[in-house]
Amino acid sequence: MTQTQQVSYAPLSGLVPKPADGGAPDAIDLPRPDLAATLPLMTALSLRASTREFAAAPVALETLGPLLWAADGVNRSITGGRTAPSPHGLHEIDIYVALPNGVYRYDPPTHRLILKHAIDARNMTGYQDFVGTAPLDLVYVVRTSKLLTIPASQRDIFPAVTAGAISQNVSLFCASAGLATVVRGWIDHRLLGEALSLNEDEVPILAQSIGLRIDDVAQQSPA
């Protein structure tokens, strides 16, 4: 039996966010999804996979809007229900969107991006080299103050389940839309929290890189 390789989780020393690339508007209105535009669910499941190589091309706003709606958007306007389940409807996970021109928080009720910090924090969202060059990194952040009404023994489990459901929604959307993605748990929670200017009750627990597939971009390039 071979010995399992131990992965080091030492803090990321000396790493700082990059300056924002271009202007960072205070809010971005996102396009609504076309519910008939993507592949059938079973086809998307058959294509779901983790990819750690991304083309440098940005993810278009026309794609980002439906992607974030699929992640945790409001799909029942009367009740405010979301596409991802949450214990007791607490909606304790916020999605932060790390783009070259700033870090934004996705606001599901208005389907908008709200500027959090005008920096390029993509390189802060994980230990792997590719996270800094992927065109889009999502960070799933727990607002622990929303969990005070549930038993203490469940305050770690429930957010993890919610974040897992959101990330799977994103993975299935990416599979149906021809995007590459990978879910990542190898992050420096303290450093990332500081980079995103999070409050004391907010904890990043999971990240996900997204981008166009390198092969697809190469095929679209002129010979």
Secondary structure, 3 states (H helix, E strand, C coil): CCCCCCCCCCCCCCCCCEECCCCCCCEEECCCCCCCCCCCHHHHHHHCCCCCCCCCCCCCHHHHHHHHHHHHCEEECCCCEECCCCHHHCCCEEEEEEECCEEEEEECCCCEEEEEECEECHHHCCCCHHHHCCCEEEEEEEEHHHHCCCCHHHCCHHHHHHHHHHHHHHHHHHHHHCEEEEEECCCCHHHHHHHCCCCCCEEEEEEEEEEECHHHHHHHCCC
